[in-house]
Amino acid sequence: MGMSAQDKMLNVASRLGLTSLKDMQGTTRMVYDSNATASVNHTFFKGAAQRAFPLSNVGANGNQFQVNEALLVEKIGFFIPGAADGISYFGLTTGQASVKFDLVIGNKTVIKDATVELGGEQAFYNDGTIASSVIDLEGVGILIPPQVEYYVIAKSFLAADRIASSTRLGCYLFGTGALLNFNTTI
């Protein structure tokens, strides 16, 4: 029997000396950031505090969680903003069908040169539908602890010839989270 997401969070937190994380409120969490300007190379979450909703939802803390907040990343996905305002978006398309990326937490690259392919050709499971552009890390998960910067470096490619291609792009991280829990009357 595998370790639950909550058990993994508590195990990693304990090894990092984050003893109060066990007292926090559990939740499901998703953070995302997008670049509505076409580019070949994208860095997500760095500087995201300057991008207003709907381009990003990370808020004033930018690319790190507050004290006693954390995210166990169970899915990493990519999408294409439909316009510069970020209001509309869609999945990877036939033309922009491949994204190669790194996930960096603190000063450590924890996922390197991974790819997300339109239709599920990446090494990790997804549902195989045409619009699917997600890597599923369920059962593994990668913890982003509180007050540690995180970011994703991504590059988009054309499907047919693997030539780097300029496009708008967005990234989201989804999984089990912990939120600050005061356990008292405020």
N, C-alpha and C positions, 0 to 999 in steps of 0.2 A: 504494500500500500504506500503510495507516494505521500510526500509532505504537502499539506495544504498551503495556499498562498499566505494565509495569516501566520502559520508556523514558520514558513521561510522568512517572512518579514521579521518576526521576533528573533529567530536564530541569527540572522545577519545583524540586526540591531544590537543584539547582545554582544556579538563579537566586535562590533564597532564601539561598544561602551555606551550605547543609547538605551539606558535602563528604563527610562520613563515612557518609551514608545508603547509598551504593553498596556499602559493606562489610557491611551488615546482612543478616539472614536474611529472605528473601522468604517470604510466606505468603498464605493467603486469610483474611480477617478479617471478623467481623461483630460490631458492638456494638449493643445495644438498650437501651431504657428504656421504662417504661410507667407510666401513671397509672391506678391501680385505683379511683380515686374519680371518679365521673361529673362532668364539667365540660364547658363549651363551649370554653374556651381551655386549651391545653396547652403547656407548655414542657418539652421533653425534653432530657436529658443534664445540664442545670444542676442541681446538687444530687443527681445520681444516686448519688454515693458513699454517701449516707445510705439509699439503697434497696437492701435485700438481694436476692440471688438468690432467687426467680426473677423479681422485679419488674424487675431490671436486671442486666446483666453487666459493667458498666464498672469495678467495683472501687474501690479506695481512691484512685486517681488522678482519679476523677471525669471531668469532661468535657475532659480533655486527655491526650494520649499522652505517655509518658515520653521522655527523651532518646533519639534515634535510633529511635523508633517512629513510624509514620505509617500513614495509611489513604487510599488512592485510592478514593473513593466511586464505585461503579459501579451500585449499586441503592439506592433509598430506598423502604421499604415501611412500611405501617401495618397494625395488627391491633387486635383488641378483646380485652382481658383478660376472661375469662369470670366471674371472681370477684375479690373484693378481695385475695385472697392471691396472685394472679398465676399460679397453678398451671396453670389451663386458659386457652386463648385460641382465637380463631377469626378469620377474615377479616372484612372489611367486610361488612355485611349490607344487605339491601334498604332497611331503615329508615335506617341510617347509611352511606349509600353515597358520600359525598363528603368529602374532607379537603383544605383549602386550607392551604399551609404555606410557610414561609421556612426556608432553611438559612443559618446565620450561622457564619462562621469568623473568629475574632479579632473585630474590630469591623466586618467587612465582610459584608453580605448577599450571598451568592453565588448563591442561588436565591431568587426573590421571587414570591410569589403563584402558585405552582405548585399544580395540583390533581391529586389521585389520585381516580379514579372507579371504582366497582364495575363490573366488566365491560370495562374498558379504554378509556374514552372520553377519557383524558388525551392530551396531545400526543405523549408519548413511547411507544415500543413496550412492550407487555406481551403475555402469551400469550392475552389475551381471554377467559379462563375467568371464570365467575361469581365465584369467590373471589379473583381476581387484584386486588391493590391495591398495585402496585409501579410505580415509574418506573425505567426502565432507562437508565442513562447510559453504557453500554458504548461504547467508542470515543471518549468525551468524558472522563468522569471528573472529579472535583473532589478535589484533594489537601487533606487535613487534616494539616498538618505537626506535628512534635513540639512539645510545650509551648505549644500555642496552643489556647485554649478554643474549643469548638464547641457549638452547640445548635440545636434545631429548634423553631420556634414553629408550632403547628398549631391549626386550628379545624375542628370537624366540623359538617356540614350534613345535613339530611334530603334525600333524593334527589328527592322529588316536588315540593317547593316551594322548596328552597334556603334554608330557614329554619335559622338556627344551632340546633344541638341538643346537649344535654348527654349525654355518654356517656363510658365508660371508653375509653382509647385508648393504644396503644403505637406506637413507631416503631423501625425498625432501619435501620442503614447497613451495607452489605455491599460488599466489593471486595477489591482487592489491597492487602496490607499489608506493612510492614517491622517486624521485631522485633529487639531488641537482640541482637547476636551478638558475644560476647567474643573469639572466635578464639584462645582460649588455654585452658589448664587452670585451673580454678578450685579 
